[in-house]
Every structure is written in structure tokens, then in C-alpha cells.
Amino acid sequence: MNEAKLENSRWIGKNYEVLAKKYNRKWIAVIDKQVVACGNSLNKLRKEVERKFGEKAKEAAFEWICDIKVPPWGE
């Protein structure tokens, strides 16, 4: 995973609660610590981001956002 993608993934984790309010039960794509697209299908979202951002799409972090809290494994 490249550093930019990792930073975008960390940003999602830090902002998950806010994102869950706006993008509940959606896939999101984040580039440069900003949500650049969302949708119901990961495959369609990936293609859209690749089309719109070209090489920059390699930096995108994709995440399914859901407001349902699940306890960590083992609890």
C-alpha cells in the first residue's frame, strides 16, 4: 500500500463517526483526505474513481461506511 493510500485510510478511521452520518451504508472513495465519490457498488465506484482521477486513483482508499457498531473480535 502506498503512503498516500495509507494516509487516506487513516483519515477515514479518524473521521468514521462523521462519515457514518453522511454516507451510512455506502462505499466511499477518499483521495487527499476528502471524500471524492460514494456509491452502492464497490466495483462501480472503483471504475468511476479511475475514470475521473487517472493515476491519482492509486492513492484512493475505499471503505464501506455503516453506523451499526460491531464489537471487536474476541469480546
Secondary structure as GFF3:
##gff-version 3
##sequence-region A 1 75
A	DSSP	alpha_helix	3	14	.	.	.	ID=ss1
A	DSSP	alpha_helix	16	23	.	.	.	ID=ss2
A	DSSP	beta_strand	26	31	.	.	.	ID=ss3
A	DSSP	beta_strand	34	39	.	.	.	ID=ss4
A	DSSP	alpha_helix	42	53	.	.	.	ID=ss5
A	DSSP	three_ten_helix	54	59	.	.	.	ID=ss6
A	DSSP	beta_strand	61	65	.	.	.	ID=ss7
###
